[in-house]
Amino acid sequence: MACVYVLRHGSEDLFKVGRTKGTIAKTIDQLSRGNPYRLTEFARIETEEEIACETHLHHALRSKRVVDGGGTEFFRIDPGELREAIRNAEEYVTEFLSVKRQAEKLSLVEDLAVESVKPTPVEMELYSQLLKVREDQDRLKAQRNYFESKLKLSMGVSSALEGIATWKGEWKHTLDVPTFRAAEPGLYEELYRRFGSESYRRKFLLQRLSKNR
C-alpha cells in the first residue's frame, strides 16, 4: 500500500513530507545520497489516498515550509505540533474523505425518491456546524484577500518579492459560447454533436431554516 512519510533531517526539527508507493527505506536511501545529514523515519500514514493525504498535510504545514534551496517538501516545526498535524491528516483520510467519497456517489444517483425527509436533531446539529464553518471560511477568505493585496501593493510593478511571491503575466483565451451559438446556430449544433458530451450530477444546496423551527 502507498503511504505518506515524514522523515527527520538529522537531529534538527526539520522534516520532509512526501509520498511513495515503494518502501520508505528505499526512499530514504535515494534521498540520502549526497546528503551529509541522516534521514530517519518519523512517521508514516499508510493509505490508498496518498495524494490527497500528502496535499492535506502540506497545506496544514504551509506556514512551516522551508524554501531555502528551492525545496518544497521540508518543514521546520516542533515535533509535538507535527504529531498533532499527522493525527489530523489520518483523521482526514479515514473519516472526512470516506464520507466525502460516499456523498459523491449519491450525487450521481438519477432515480431520486420523491418525498423529502424531516431533519432529526443530529442533522440539525450538522447543519448548525456547517453554517459556522462557512462563516469562518468567509472571514478567512476576506483576510486572505487583504494580506494578498497588501503584498501586491508592496511589490508594485516589480516581477517578484524574493522568496515570497511573483507577478506572472499570462494570456488567457476563452470562447464566448452563448454569442457563438447565437451567431452560428447550425455550426454550434454540428460541433456539439461531434465533440459535446453530457453528464449528470445532483447539486447540493443549503436552505434557510423557517422561523417556526
Residue frames as a rotation matrix with the C-alpha (Angstrom) as fourth column:
MET 1
0.572 0.820 0.000 0.00
0.820 -0.572 0.000 0.00
0.000 0.000 -1.000 0.00
ALA 2
-0.036 -0.545 0.838 1.15
0.433 -0.764 -0.478 3.53
0.901 0.346 0.263 -0.73
CYS 3
0.360 0.148 -0.921 1.96
0.929 -0.151 0.339 5.83
-0.089 -0.977 -0.192 2.13
VAL 4
0.673 -0.227 0.704 2.73
-0.093 -0.970 -0.224 9.39
0.734 0.085 -0.674 3.15
TYR 5
0.284 -0.669 -0.687 6.03
0.891 0.448 -0.069 9.56
0.354 -0.592 0.724 5.02
VAL 6
0.916 -0.152 0.371 7.56
-0.264 -0.924 0.275 12.07
0.301 -0.350 -0.887 7.39
LEU 7
0.423 -0.857 -0.293 11.36
0.758 0.512 -0.403 11.98
0.496 -0.052 0.867 7.61
ARG 8
0.919 -0.180 -0.350 13.51
0.131 -0.699 0.703 13.82
-0.371 -0.693 -0.619 10.13
HIS 9
0.665 -0.707 0.242 16.60
0.095 -0.241 -0.966 15.64
0.741 0.665 -0.093 8.93
GLY 10
-0.456 -0.890 -0.010 19.44
0.035 -0.006 -0.999 14.78
0.889 -0.456 0.034 11.30
SER 11
-0.517 0.244 -0.820 18.66
0.854 0.210 -0.476 15.83
0.056 -0.947 -0.317 14.88
GLU 12
-0.991 0.137 -0.003 17.03
-0.137 -0.990 0.024 19.11
0.001 0.024 1.000 13.80
ASP 13
-0.240 0.970 0.040 13.34
0.252 0.102 -0.962 19.94
-0.938 -0.221 -0.268 13.96
LEU 14
-0.310 0.045 -0.950 13.39
-0.864 -0.430 0.262 19.82
-0.397 0.902 0.172 10.18
PHE 15
-0.254 0.371 0.893 11.16
0.059 0.928 -0.369 17.30
-0.966 -0.041 -0.257 8.42
LYS 16
-0.842 0.030 -0.538 10.43
-0.538 -0.110 0.836 16.15
-0.034 0.994 0.109 4.89
VAL 17
-0.126 0.882 0.454 6.88
-0.223 0.421 -0.879 15.17
-0.967 -0.212 0.144 3.99
GLY 18
-0.571 -0.085 -0.816 6.34
-0.820 0.011 0.573 13.12
-0.040 0.996 -0.076 0.85
ARG 19
0.488 0.746 0.453 4.63
-0.638 0.659 -0.398 10.06
-0.595 -0.095 0.798 -0.54
THR 20
-0.582 -0.684 -0.440 5.71
-0.811 0.452 0.370 6.80
-0.054 0.573 -0.818 -2.09
LYS 21
0.658 0.723 -0.209 4.31
-0.739 0.674 0.004 3.54
0.144 0.152 0.978 -3.40
GLY 22
0.152 -0.705 -0.693 7.61
-0.055 0.694 -0.718 1.84
0.987 0.147 0.067 -2.63
THR 23
0.415 -0.086 -0.906 9.35
0.858 0.369 0.358 1.25
0.303 -0.926 0.227 0.66
ILE 24
0.994 -0.066 0.083 10.36
-0.093 -0.922 0.377 4.10
0.052 -0.383 -0.922 2.93
ALA 25
0.437 -0.889 0.138 13.79
0.235 0.261 0.936 2.50
-0.868 -0.377 0.322 3.35
LYS 26
-0.037 -0.415 0.909 14.38
0.987 0.129 0.099 2.82
-0.158 0.901 0.405 -0.40
THR 27
0.718 0.363 0.594 13.11
0.473 -0.880 -0.033 6.40
0.511 0.305 -0.804 -0.35
ILE 28
0.894 -0.430 -0.125 15.50
-0.111 -0.484 0.868 7.28
-0.433 -0.762 -0.481 2.48
ASP 29
0.138 -0.882 0.451 18.37
0.615 0.433 0.658 5.66
-0.776 0.187 0.603 0.59
GLN 30
0.145 -0.020 0.989 17.63
0.951 -0.272 -0.145 7.70
0.272 0.962 -0.021 -2.54
LEU 31
0.847 0.285 0.448 17.23
0.192 -0.951 0.241 10.98
0.495 -0.118 -0.861 -0.65
SER 32
0.836 -0.533 -0.129 20.33
0.087 -0.104 0.991 10.41
-0.542 -0.840 -0.040 1.47
ARG 33
0.304 -0.755 0.581 22.74
0.949 0.294 -0.115 10.29
-0.084 0.586 0.806 -1.47
GLY 34
-0.315 -0.556 0.769 24.96
0.590 -0.749 -0.300 13.34
0.743 0.360 0.564 -1.23
ASN 35
0.538 0.543 0.645 23.22
-0.224 -0.645 0.730 14.47
0.813 -0.537 -0.225 1.96
PRO 36
-0.520 -0.854 -0.016 25.59
-0.195 0.137 -0.971 14.79
0.831 -0.502 -0.238 4.95
TYR 37
-0.551 0.402 0.731 22.68
-0.827 -0.148 -0.542 14.62
-0.110 -0.904 0.414 7.39
ARG 38
-0.986 0.165 -0.008 20.99
0.165 0.986 0.037 11.33
0.014 0.035 -0.999 8.25
LEU 39
-0.366 0.931 0.007 17.32
-0.803 -0.319 0.503 10.99
0.470 0.178 0.864 7.37
THR 40
-0.995 0.095 -0.004 15.22
0.082 0.835 -0.544 8.86
-0.049 -0.542 -0.839 9.71
GLU 41
-0.375 0.927 0.025 11.58
0.348 0.116 0.930 7.86
0.859 0.358 -0.366 9.63
PHE 42
-0.932 0.138 0.334 9.49
-0.352 -0.558 -0.752 9.98
0.083 -0.818 0.569 12.00
ALA 43
-0.248 0.906 0.344 6.01
-0.267 0.278 -0.923 8.79
-0.931 -0.321 0.173 10.99
ARG 44
-0.993 0.053 -0.107 4.03
-0.091 0.240 0.966 7.23
0.077 0.969 -0.233 8.18
ILE 45
-0.158 0.984 0.085 0.39
-0.586 -0.024 -0.810 7.11
-0.795 -0.178 0.580 7.09
GLU 46
-0.938 -0.120 0.325 -0.50
0.146 0.713 0.686 4.07
-0.314 0.691 -0.651 5.01
THR 47
-0.012 0.958 -0.286 -3.39
-0.094 -0.285 -0.954 4.94
-0.995 0.015 0.094 2.73
GLU 48
-0.203 0.059 0.977 -4.78
0.917 0.362 0.168 4.49
-0.344 0.930 -0.128 -0.76
GLU 49
0.824 0.479 0.302 -5.50
0.544 -0.819 -0.183 8.24
0.160 0.315 -0.936 -0.74
GLU 50
0.105 -0.901 -0.421 -1.83
0.919 -0.074 0.387 9.17
-0.380 -0.428 0.820 -0.57
ILE 51
-0.516 -0.284 0.808 -2.08
0.672 -0.719 0.177 12.15
0.530 0.635 0.562 -2.94
ALA 52
0.368 0.754 0.544 -4.96
0.126 -0.620 0.775 13.76
0.921 -0.216 -0.323 -1.03
CYS 53
0.812 -0.098 -0.576 -3.32
0.584 0.167 0.794 12.95
0.018 -0.981 0.193 2.30
GLU 54
-0.233 -0.972 -0.042 0.03
0.963 -0.237 0.129 14.48
-0.135 -0.010 0.991 1.31
THR 55
-0.379 0.165 0.910 -1.70
0.413 -0.850 0.327 17.60
0.828 0.500 0.254 -0.04
HIS 56
0.705 0.708 0.039 -3.69
0.228 -0.279 0.933 17.97
0.672 -0.648 -0.358 3.17
LEU 57
0.576 -0.554 -0.601 -0.58
0.771 0.124 0.624 17.68
-0.271 -0.823 0.498 5.32
HIS 58
-0.478 -0.751 0.455 1.38
0.859 -0.508 0.064 20.12
0.183 0.422 0.888 3.15
HIS 59
-0.032 0.555 0.831 -1.44
0.211 -0.809 0.549 22.65
0.977 0.193 -0.092 3.44
ALA 60
0.856 0.386 -0.344 -1.67
0.377 -0.011 0.926 22.15
0.354 -0.922 -0.155 7.20
LEU 61
0.336 -0.834 -0.437 2.07
0.758 -0.036 0.652 22.92
-0.559 -0.550 0.620 7.48
ARG 62
0.594 -0.037 0.803 2.09
0.701 -0.466 -0.540 25.75
0.394 0.884 -0.251 4.95
SER 63
0.879 -0.212 0.426 3.46
-0.316 -0.930 0.190 28.36
0.356 -0.302 -0.884 7.36
LYS 64
0.630 -0.663 0.405 6.26
-0.254 0.317 0.914 25.98
-0.734 -0.678 0.031 8.45
ARG 65
0.876 -0.248 0.415 7.61
0.481 0.518 -0.707 25.37
-0.040 0.819 0.573 4.95
VAL 66
0.180 -0.904 -0.387 11.34
0.041 -0.387 0.921 25.91
-0.983 -0.182 -0.033 4.40
VAL 67
0.955 0.273 0.114 12.01
0.136 -0.065 -0.989 27.33
-0.263 0.960 -0.100 0.95
ASP 68
0.300 -0.921 -0.248 15.79
-0.760 -0.388 0.522 27.74
-0.577 0.032 -0.816 1.18
GLY 69
-0.669 -0.667 0.329 17.43
-0.300 0.646 0.702 25.87
-0.680 0.371 -0.632 -1.66
GLY 70
-0.568 0.489 -0.663 14.24
-0.794 -0.114 0.597 25.67
0.216 0.865 0.453 -3.70
GLY 71
-0.931 0.231 -0.282 12.76
0.269 0.958 -0.101 22.68
0.247 -0.170 -0.954 -1.85
THR 72
-0.389 0.869 0.307 9.03
-0.644 -0.494 0.584 22.47
0.659 0.030 0.751 -1.28
GLU 73
0.431 0.594 -0.679 8.64
-0.020 0.758 0.652 19.44
0.902 -0.268 0.339 1.00
PHE 74
-0.470 -0.631 -0.618 10.74
0.668 0.204 -0.716 20.46
0.578 -0.749 0.325 4.02
PHE 75
0.494 0.702 0.512 9.13
0.029 -0.603 0.798 21.95
0.869 -0.379 -0.318 7.12
ARG 76
-0.729 -0.683 -0.034 10.64
0.120 -0.079 -0.990 23.35
0.673 -0.726 0.140 10.31
ILE 77
0.218 0.917 0.334 8.27
-0.526 -0.178 0.832 22.55
0.822 -0.357 0.443 13.15
ASP 78
-0.383 -0.255 0.888 8.16
-0.916 0.226 -0.331 21.38
-0.117 -0.940 -0.320 16.76
PRO 79
-0.916 -0.045 -0.400 7.78
-0.160 0.953 0.258 17.54
0.369 0.300 -0.880 16.84
GLY 80
-0.712 0.697 -0.087 4.74
0.385 0.284 -0.878 17.72
-0.587 -0.659 -0.470 19.14
GLU 81
-0.098 0.657 -0.747 2.97
-0.538 -0.667 -0.516 20.11
-0.837 0.351 0.419 16.79
LEU 82
-0.538 -0.176 -0.824 3.89
-0.829 0.286 0.480 17.90
0.151 0.942 -0.299 13.86
ARG 83
-0.980 0.196 -0.030 2.43
0.198 0.954 -0.225 14.80
-0.015 -0.227 -0.974 15.54
GLU 84
-0.322 0.907 -0.271 -0.84
0.114 -0.247 -0.962 16.66
-0.940 -0.341 -0.024 16.01
ALA 85
-0.089 0.233 -0.969 -0.87
-0.887 -0.461 -0.029 17.60
-0.453 0.856 0.247 12.31
ILE 86
-0.839 -0.261 -0.477 -0.22
-0.461 0.807 0.369 13.95
0.289 0.529 -0.798 11.40
ARG 87
-0.783 0.617 0.075 -3.12
0.385 0.577 -0.720 12.80
-0.488 -0.535 -0.689 13.60
ASN 88
-0.042 0.780 -0.624 -5.36
-0.332 -0.600 -0.728 15.33
-0.942 0.177 0.284 11.88
ALA 89
-0.367 -0.174 -0.914 -4.22
-0.929 0.028 0.368 14.06
-0.039 0.984 -0.172 8.47
GLU 90
-0.997 0.028 -0.077 -5.02
0.029 0.999 -0.015 10.47
0.076 -0.017 -0.997 9.50
GLU 91
-0.410 0.904 -0.124 -8.50
0.318 0.014 -0.948 11.57
-0.855 -0.428 -0.293 10.58
TYR 92
-0.124 0.315 -0.941 -8.93
-0.747 -0.654 -0.120 13.46
-0.653 0.688 0.316 7.31
VAL 93
-0.698 -0.226 -0.679 -8.21
-0.667 0.551 0.502 10.29
0.260 0.803 -0.536 5.32
THR 94
-0.950 0.250 -0.188 -10.16
0.289 0.931 -0.224 7.79
0.119 -0.267 -0.956 7.41
GLU 95
-0.330 0.870 -0.366 -13.18
0.630 -0.086 -0.772 9.94
-0.703 -0.486 -0.520 8.26
PHE 96
-0.060 0.344 -0.937 -13.50
-0.319 -0.896 -0.309 13.06
-0.946 0.280 0.163 6.11
LEU 97
-0.639 -0.248 -0.728 -12.51
-0.756 0.022 0.655 11.55
-0.146 0.968 -0.202 2.76
SER 98
-0.937 0.330 0.115 -14.53
0.333 0.943 0.011 8.41
-0.105 0.049 -0.993 3.41
VAL 99
-0.117 0.936 -0.332 -17.70
0.488 -0.237 -0.840 10.44
-0.865 -0.260 -0.429 3.99
LYS 100
-0.129 0.007 -0.992 -16.92
-0.609 -0.790 0.074 12.67
-0.783 0.613 0.106 1.01
ARG 101
-0.920 -0.266 -0.289 -16.49
-0.390 0.542 0.744 9.69
-0.041 0.797 -0.602 -1.35
GLN 102
-0.665 0.738 0.116 -19.82
0.673 0.660 -0.335 8.21
-0.324 -0.145 -0.935 -0.22
ALA 103
0.074 0.695 -0.715 -21.56
0.158 -0.716 -0.680 11.56
-0.985 -0.063 -0.163 -0.74
GLU 104
-0.496 -0.335 -0.801 -20.04
-0.691 -0.406 0.598 11.89
-0.526 0.850 -0.030 -4.22
LYS 105
-0.976 0.183 0.120 -21.61
0.218 0.849 0.481 8.55
-0.014 0.495 -0.869 -5.19
LEU 106
-0.220 0.951 -0.216 -25.03
0.720 0.009 -0.694 9.83
-0.658 -0.308 -0.687 -4.06
SER 107
-0.127 0.140 -0.982 -24.65
-0.313 -0.945 -0.094 12.91
-0.941 0.295 0.164 -6.26
LEU 108
-0.831 -0.248 -0.497 -24.63
-0.543 0.173 0.822 10.64
-0.118 0.953 -0.278 -9.32
VAL 109
-0.720 0.628 0.297 -27.89
0.519 0.770 -0.370 8.81
-0.461 -0.112 -0.880 -8.49
GLU 110
-0.924 0.379 0.047 -30.59
-0.205 -0.597 0.775 9.71
0.322 0.707 0.630 -11.01
ASP 111
-0.137 0.919 -0.369 -33.58
0.290 0.393 0.873 7.77
0.947 0.013 -0.320 -9.60
LEU 112
-0.893 -0.220 0.393 -34.50
-0.235 -0.517 -0.823 10.00
0.384 -0.827 0.410 -6.67
ALA 113
-0.455 0.773 -0.441 -37.15
0.890 0.389 -0.236 9.29
-0.011 -0.500 -0.866 -4.08
VAL 114
-0.099 0.511 0.854 -39.90
0.484 -0.725 0.490 11.90
0.869 0.462 -0.176 -4.46
GLU 115
0.823 0.546 -0.160 -40.59
0.386 -0.330 0.861 12.52
0.417 -0.770 -0.482 -0.80
SER 116
-0.044 -0.799 0.600 -38.46
-0.385 -0.540 -0.748 14.71
0.922 -0.264 -0.283 1.45
VAL 117
0.133 0.017 -0.991 -37.42
0.743 0.660 0.111 13.74
0.656 -0.751 0.076 4.96
LYS 118
0.888 0.212 0.409 -37.62
-0.110 -0.764 0.636 15.69
0.447 -0.609 -0.655 8.20
PRO 119
-0.112 -0.993 0.041 -34.27
-0.245 -0.013 -0.970 16.52
0.963 -0.119 -0.242 9.81
THR 120
0.597 0.169 -0.784 -33.51
0.641 0.487 0.593 14.91
0.482 -0.857 0.182 13.14
PRO 121
0.948 -0.290 -0.133 -31.60
-0.107 -0.681 0.724 16.68
-0.301 -0.672 -0.677 15.93
VAL 122
0.174 -0.926 0.336 -28.45
0.554 0.374 0.743 15.08
-0.814 0.057 0.578 14.52
GLU 123
-0.015 -0.129 0.992 -28.94
0.979 -0.202 -0.012 16.69
0.202 0.971 0.129 11.10
MET 124
0.871 0.378 0.312 -29.86
0.311 -0.918 0.244 20.00
0.379 -0.116 -0.918 12.72
GLU 125
0.696 -0.688 -0.204 -26.59
0.040 -0.246 0.969 19.98
-0.717 -0.682 -0.143 14.65
LEU 126
-0.120 -0.723 0.680 -24.64
0.838 0.294 0.461 19.13
-0.533 0.625 0.570 11.48
TYR 127
0.366 0.368 0.855 -26.39
0.805 -0.587 -0.092 21.99
0.468 0.721 -0.511 9.69
SER 128
0.997 0.016 -0.073 -25.51
0.056 -0.802 0.595 24.40
-0.049 -0.597 -0.800 12.51
GLN 129
0.319 -0.947 0.026 -21.87
0.278 0.120 0.953 23.32
-0.906 -0.297 0.302 12.48
LEU 130
-0.067 -0.301 0.951 -21.72
0.988 0.111 0.105 23.68
-0.137 0.947 0.291 8.71
LEU 131
0.742 0.399 0.539 -23.03
0.485 -0.874 -0.021 27.24
0.463 0.277 -0.842 8.88
LYS 132
0.861 -0.468 -0.201 -20.42
-0.067 -0.495 0.866 28.14
-0.505 -0.732 -0.457 11.49
VAL 133
-0.005 -0.887 0.462 -17.65
0.620 0.360 0.697 26.70
-0.785 0.290 0.548 9.31
ARG 134
0.138 0.117 0.984 -18.90
0.954 -0.282 -0.100 28.68
0.266 0.952 -0.150 6.33
GLU 135
0.987 0.158 0.043 -18.85
0.133 -0.928 0.348 31.84
0.095 -0.337 -0.937 8.44
ASP 136
0.455 -0.889 -0.061 -15.22
0.059 -0.039 0.998 31.11
-0.889 -0.457 0.034 9.31
GLN 137
-0.072 -0.459 0.886 -14.43
0.914 0.326 0.242 30.48
-0.400 0.827 0.396 5.64
ASP 138
0.608 0.381 0.696 -15.92
0.665 -0.724 -0.185 33.82
0.434 0.575 -0.693 4.60
ARG 139
0.955 -0.274 -0.113 -13.99
-0.128 -0.725 0.677 35.65
-0.267 -0.632 -0.727 7.32
LEU 140
0.186 -0.947 0.262 -10.71
0.238 0.302 0.923 33.91
-0.953 -0.109 0.282 6.46
LYS 141
0.152 -0.072 0.986 -11.25
0.985 0.089 -0.145 34.49
-0.077 0.993 0.084 2.74
ALA 142
0.913 0.208 0.352 -11.59
0.241 -0.969 -0.054 38.21
0.330 0.134 -0.935 3.39
GLN 143
0.704 -0.709 -0.027 -8.40
-0.256 -0.290 0.922 38.17
-0.662 -0.643 -0.386 5.48
ARG 144
0.070 -0.685 0.726 -6.55
0.677 0.567 0.470 36.22
-0.733 0.458 0.503 2.79
ASN 145
0.458 0.167 0.873 -7.58
0.838 -0.410 -0.361 38.73
0.298 0.897 -0.327 0.11
TYR 146
0.996 -0.077 0.036 -6.46
-0.085 -0.919 0.385 41.57
0.003 -0.387 -0.922 2.36
PHE 147
0.415 -0.902 0.120 -2.97
-0.115 0.079 0.990 40.17
-0.902 -0.425 -0.071 3.01
GLU 148
0.036 -0.372 0.927 -2.51
0.893 0.429 0.137 39.15
-0.449 0.823 0.348 -0.63
SER 149
0.729 0.303 0.614 -3.49
0.580 -0.750 -0.319 42.66
0.364 0.588 -0.722 -1.72
LYS 150
0.883 -0.457 -0.111 -1.03
-0.257 -0.667 0.699 44.21
-0.394 -0.588 -0.706 0.75
LEU 151
0.068 -0.890 0.451 1.78
0.321 0.447 0.835 42.08
-0.945 0.088 0.316 -0.69
LYS 152
0.257 0.097 0.961 0.77
0.966 0.002 -0.259 43.05
-0.027 0.995 -0.094 -4.23
LEU 153
0.968 0.117 0.221 0.98
0.122 -0.992 -0.011 46.71
0.218 0.038 -0.975 -3.26
SER 154
0.573 -0.820 0.003 4.42
-0.189 -0.129 0.973 46.11
-0.798 -0.558 -0.229 -1.73
MET 155
-0.072 -0.590 0.804 5.61
0.707 0.539 0.459 44.53
-0.704 0.601 0.378 -4.99
GLY 156
0.078 0.168 -0.983 4.15
-0.421 -0.888 -0.185 47.24
-0.904 0.428 0.002 -7.19
VAL 157
0.794 0.182 -0.580 5.31
-0.606 0.154 -0.781 46.64
-0.053 0.971 0.232 -10.76
SER 158
-0.309 -0.938 0.159 8.29
-0.923 0.336 0.188 44.51
-0.229 -0.088 -0.969 -9.71
SER 159
-0.060 0.259 -0.964 8.32
-0.646 0.727 0.235 40.95
0.761 0.636 0.124 -11.03
ALA 160
0.218 0.082 -0.973 8.92
0.438 0.882 0.172 39.31
0.872 -0.464 0.157 -7.66
LEU 161
0.529 -0.157 0.834 9.20
-0.800 -0.419 0.429 39.68
0.282 -0.894 -0.348 -3.92
GLU 162
-0.246 -0.775 -0.582 12.22
-0.647 0.579 -0.497 37.44
0.722 0.255 -0.644 -3.38
GLY 163
-0.946 -0.208 -0.248 11.37
-0.021 0.803 -0.595 34.12
0.323 -0.558 -0.764 -1.78
ILE 164
-0.679 0.734 -0.010 7.74
-0.087 -0.094 -0.992 35.13
-0.729 -0.673 0.127 -1.25
ALA 165
0.353 0.893 0.281 5.75
0.375 0.140 -0.916 35.82
-0.857 0.428 -0.285 -4.42
THR 166
-0.820 -0.550 0.154 5.91
0.345 -0.261 0.902 36.66
-0.456 0.793 0.404 -8.11
TRP 167
0.191 0.786 -0.588 3.84
-0.514 -0.431 -0.742 38.58
-0.836 0.444 0.322 -10.62
LYS 168
-0.752 -0.408 0.517 3.38
0.185 0.623 0.760 36.27
-0.632 0.667 -0.393 -13.59
GLY 169
-0.168 0.691 -0.703 1.53
-0.762 -0.543 -0.352 37.54
-0.625 0.477 0.618 -16.63
GLU 170
-0.819 -0.041 0.573 -0.29
0.272 0.851 0.448 35.19
-0.506 0.523 -0.686 -18.94
TRP 171
-0.632 0.635 -0.445 -2.73
-0.770 -0.446 0.456 35.46
0.091 0.631 0.771 -21.81
LYS 172
-0.658 0.504 0.560 -5.98
0.088 0.789 -0.608 33.55
-0.748 -0.350 -0.564 -21.45
HIS 173
-0.844 0.370 -0.389 -8.06
-0.474 -0.172 0.864 32.61
0.253 0.913 0.320 -24.49
THR 174
-0.623 0.714 0.320 -11.76
0.070 0.458 -0.886 31.94
-0.779 -0.530 -0.335 -23.98
LEU 175
-0.871 0.444 0.209 -14.72
0.269 0.076 0.960 31.21
0.411 0.893 -0.186 -26.23
ASP 176
-0.696 0.716 0.062 -17.95
-0.590 -0.520 -0.618 33.14
-0.410 -0.466 0.784 -25.69
VAL 177
-0.910 0.288 0.299 -20.25
0.363 0.900 0.240 30.14
-0.200 0.327 -0.924 -26.17
PRO 178
-0.006 0.986 -0.168 -23.63
0.567 -0.135 -0.812 31.96
-0.823 -0.100 -0.558 -25.91
THR 179
0.152 0.009 -0.988 -22.56
-0.541 -0.836 -0.091 34.56
-0.827 0.548 -0.122 -28.51
PHE 180
-0.815 -0.518 -0.261 -21.14
-0.515 0.441 0.735 31.87
-0.265 0.733 -0.627 -30.82
ARG 181
-0.692 0.616 0.376 -24.32
0.560 0.787 -0.259 29.80
-0.456 0.031 -0.889 -30.51
ALA 182
0.256 0.829 -0.497 -26.50
0.254 -0.554 -0.793 32.80
-0.933 0.076 -0.352 -31.36
ALA 183
0.038 -0.339 -0.940 -24.34
-0.751 -0.630 0.197 33.82
-0.659 0.698 -0.279 -34.33
GLU 184
-0.470 -0.296 -0.832 -23.75
-0.801 0.540 0.260 30.32
0.372 0.788 -0.491 -35.76
PRO 185
0.159 0.614 0.773 -26.54
-0.883 0.439 -0.167 28.01
-0.442 -0.655 0.612 -34.52
GLY 186
0.902 0.201 -0.382 -26.03
-0.386 0.772 -0.505 25.40
0.194 0.603 0.774 -37.24
LEU 187
0.095 -0.961 -0.259 -22.28
-0.298 0.220 -0.929 25.20
0.950 0.166 -0.265 -36.73
TYR 188
-0.373 -0.184 0.909 -22.74
-0.917 -0.079 -0.392 25.11
0.144 -0.980 -0.140 -32.98
GLU 189
0.562 0.686 0.461 -25.13
-0.731 0.674 -0.111 22.14
-0.387 -0.274 0.880 -33.19
GLU 190
0.794 -0.322 -0.515 -22.79
-0.207 0.654 -0.728 20.30
0.571 0.684 0.453 -35.54
LEU 191
-0.253 -0.955 0.158 -19.78
-0.455 -0.027 -0.890 20.82
0.854 -0.296 -0.428 -33.30
TYR 192
-0.176 0.250 0.952 -21.79
-0.975 0.091 -0.204 19.83
-0.138 -0.964 0.228 -30.23
ARG 193
0.859 0.511 -0.034 -22.92
-0.507 0.839 -0.198 16.58
-0.073 0.187 0.980 -31.88
ARG 194
0.561 -0.710 -0.426 -19.31
-0.024 0.501 -0.865 15.76
0.828 0.496 0.264 -32.74
PHE 195
-0.420 -0.907 -0.042 -17.49
0.130 -0.015 -0.991 16.90
0.898 -0.422 0.124 -29.62
GLY 196
-0.162 0.418 0.894 -20.08
-0.834 -0.542 0.102 17.61
0.528 -0.729 0.437 -26.94
SER 197
-0.609 0.024 -0.793 -20.93
0.321 0.922 -0.218 15.38
0.726 -0.387 -0.569 -24.00
GLU 198
0.231 0.743 0.628 -23.45
-0.547 -0.435 0.715 15.27
0.805 -0.509 0.306 -21.19
SER 199
-0.699 -0.390 -0.599 -23.08
0.281 0.620 -0.732 14.27
0.657 -0.681 -0.324 -17.58
TYR 200
0.412 0.900 0.141 -25.43
0.051 -0.177 0.983 14.10
0.910 -0.398 -0.119 -14.63
ARG 201
-0.667 -0.547 -0.506 -24.75
0.546 0.103 -0.832 15.27
0.507 -0.831 0.230 -11.08
ARG 202
0.502 0.839 -0.210 -27.05
0.736 -0.288 0.612 16.37
0.453 -0.462 -0.762 -8.29
LYS 203
-0.365 -0.585 0.725 -26.34
0.119 -0.801 -0.586 19.78
0.923 -0.127 0.362 -6.81
PHE 204
-0.084 0.252 -0.964 -26.38
0.973 0.228 -0.025 20.21
0.214 -0.940 -0.265 -3.03
LEU 205
-0.339 0.062 0.939 -27.93
0.069 -0.993 0.090 23.50
0.938 0.096 0.332 -1.91
LEU 206
-0.791 0.074 -0.607 -28.34
0.611 0.044 -0.790 24.74
-0.032 -0.996 -0.080 1.65
GLN 207
-0.024 0.857 0.515 -31.71
0.460 -0.448 0.766 26.25
0.888 0.255 -0.384 2.53
ARG 208
-0.716 -0.131 0.686 -32.61
-0.441 -0.677 -0.589 28.80
0.541 -0.724 0.427 5.18
LEU 209
-0.787 0.447 -0.425 -34.48
0.611 0.663 -0.434 27.45
0.087 -0.601 -0.795 8.16
SER 210
-0.028 0.859 0.511 -38.07
0.288 -0.482 0.827 28.58
0.957 0.170 -0.234 8.55
LYS 211
-0.465 -0.197 0.863 -38.80
-0.569 -0.680 -0.462 30.70
0.678 -0.706 0.203 11.63
ASN 212
0.478 0.771 0.421 -41.16
-0.830 0.240 0.503 28.17
0.287 -0.589 0.755 13.18
ARG 213
0.541 -0.370 -0.755 -38.40
0.219 0.929 -0.298 25.59
0.812 -0.005 0.584 13.61
